């Protein structure tokens, strides 16, 4: 999974193709819990490019997108938000996969 490096990169990715942005942070224990299953989820949903967004580095983006809990997922296709799985609760592999399947 690539890491988001700039707001310019976010705008470019958001507006071109299908991307799922994972909002996370190094200090977030619930984020660590899902880390082992993320490669499997990425390989199952190859139509999306997954981008990790460090909440602490992109707090203004979190505010802009109303992402106030982590881990959270926001999906875009060519500039249009497809859906969001945003809350402060721990997420299971099954919940994440169900969210991605619901985007179609």
N, C-alpha and C positions, 0 to 999 in steps of 0.2 A: 504494500500500500504506500502510495506516495504521500509526502507531507506537503501541506499548503505552505508556500513560501512568501506570498505577497497578495495584497488585495487585487492587484492587476491580474495575477494568475487566477484568483477566484472568479473574477468577472469573465475572463476568457474561457475558463472551464465551464462555468455555469451556462454560458451562452452558446457553447459548441459541443454537441454530443450529449451523452447520457452519463451523469455523474451522481454518485452518492457521497455526500460529505458526512464524515463521522466526526462529531465534536467530542473532544476528549481532553484529558489533562494528565500529566505525570503523577499527580498526587491522588488521582481518583481511583479508589479501590474497586468500584463497580466496573470501571473501564478495564482494569487489569483482568477481571474475571472473564470478559468476552474475548480478550486478545487471542487465546489459543484457538478459538473457532473461526476467527476472521479469515484466515487464508482459505479455509474450506468454503465459507460463504462467498468469498470473492470468486473462487473457481466455479462455483455453482451458478453464479449470475454474471457471466462473462460479458453480457451486453452493457454492463455498467463499469465505469472506472471508479474505483473507490479512492477517496482522498481523505486523509487524516488532518483534522484542523485542531491545533492546540488552542484550547479556549483562552488560556492566559496570554497567548501571543496575539489573538484576534478577538479581544473582548468587544471591540466596536462592531465587528461582524456579527457576533452573537446577539448583541443588542438589536442590530438592524434586522436580524432574522427571528427575533424573539426566542432565542435558544437560551433558556435560563436553567436548564438541568443537563447533566451529562451522566453517562454517554447518551448522545442523541444523534439521529440520522435525518438529513434533509436531502431529498432527491430532486434533481433538475434535468430537464431535457431541452436543449436549445433555448435556454432562457426562461422556460416555464417551470414553475415548481410542480412536481408530480405528486409529492406527498412528504409527510414528515412523521417521524417517530420520536417525539420530543417530550421528555419528562425526566424527572430525577431518579426514577426507579431503576433497579438492576434489571437488565434485559437478558433473556435466554436466547440461545441459538434459534429455537423454534419461533420465538416472537419476532426476531430480526428477519428470519426467512419469510414468515407470514406477511410482515410489512412489505418486503421487497416484492413478493408475489402479488400483493394488492395493488402495486403500481401499474401493472399491465392493463 
